[in-house]
């Protein structure tokens, strides 16, 4: 199998509602792919289907073992009695049989992962006391310690501060440079266009799949967001998309969870 | 010194004290996962749903404990299945199973009785009636539950913190939940006939809740929970003996008092932590 991940004619239904409709794509090794689409487009469902956590039709093939996964931050029990080091170490649990103790190598891998995401100095802090961005970095460290070829990141930038945002972005770029395959869902269109090798626009089905140069267009973005997105143009002539809040208030809390670029981002290179 | 040793001179009282200590330790251990995963109401349910099994077993001339165990295992499966459903909330599902099975037990009790054995002790406990055989069974049950929890420690940690990631490392959250419910059910059945259902609920919840107030990591939570369970048991035991008060109630009140002290001490402990140099990585013991 040359590809790191192959998804073929994947469909998911929830109580008669089609959440994903015949989705197919392949991811080669060493590629960072942005998964974009409005809330309810099926991004998290696609991750759960790839991980075998929801019933689906079609095929999912992964090179090697099951991918590693960083879920959205609000899905974990943040008040669980554990430090950042404990959470990172959870990434090593699958590497040992139930009767085996974790080795020094396991603890070293967790410590190194925390250093990679810039959280080594907070290793002894209780997870519950960390900020949202710090928690997200610790969860990313857990995925690094898990040490898999394919890594799925479900909105890793949501609700994070700028320091954590930079640390997460640097870590993801490093993973790609190390030959890992990263599939990352995000609401930040301009950031995805800047950092990803390829963008997959999803709205229950794949709207468009290709490099930012061909997919980051007003037509594609507005088709994916069903008209609820607009394109803005930077002073340098480049363009980027933002979510139109007026359209999304009817659908829930897109604004609250999204990090659509503000007008300040005109200054970004 | 005699004040401390005097209660243990009587075999009857000493056996009651040992039974309480075993339940204190058992409750302190499994109570951590009960509290962390919000299963307190499930413990209460188990204490009642064991009743129809005990009644049927008595009517058939079998073991009350085995009948109770069978009933709680059925309850565990029913609750685990109900918890998977999105159409009914967990507490509503537990309420349905809990009240339904207890009602079945009440009807069986009135229609199949009267019995020549007293099975009401299965509900309310018979602390002073604990004999050597009861203590052996309690000890064996506690050891089995403790060993199973140790074997399942990583799946339990993963599914308690992040079920989505747990499945990525090969853990099946549904099966882990079922296993934990089964262990909680076994703990309740082996403890309830010695100490009664109120004390079982108290010992499986309050010490662990006390530990959660004071600790930041799971190993420490277990240690403080067991210590709180044993301390509450000893305090309640001695107060009960010298004040001639109901033993179960004394133990429960001692546990509640420890929890209140922990709640009052918590701000001081947090202040101490913030003053201390923190941030050093500590290896997990999982």
Interface residues (C-beta under 8 A of the other chain):
Chain A: X48 X51 X52 X53 X66 X67 X68 X69 X70 X71 X75 X76 X77 X80 X81 X82 X83 X85 X86 X87 X89 X90 X91 X93 X94 X96 X98 X99 X102 X107 X111 X114 X120 X121 X122 X123 X124 X125 X126 X142 X146
Chain B: X36 X151 X152 X153 X154 X157 X158 X160 X161 X162 X164 X165 X167 X168 X169 X170 X212 X215 X216 X217 X218 X220 X221 X278 X279 X280 X281 X282 X283 X284 X286
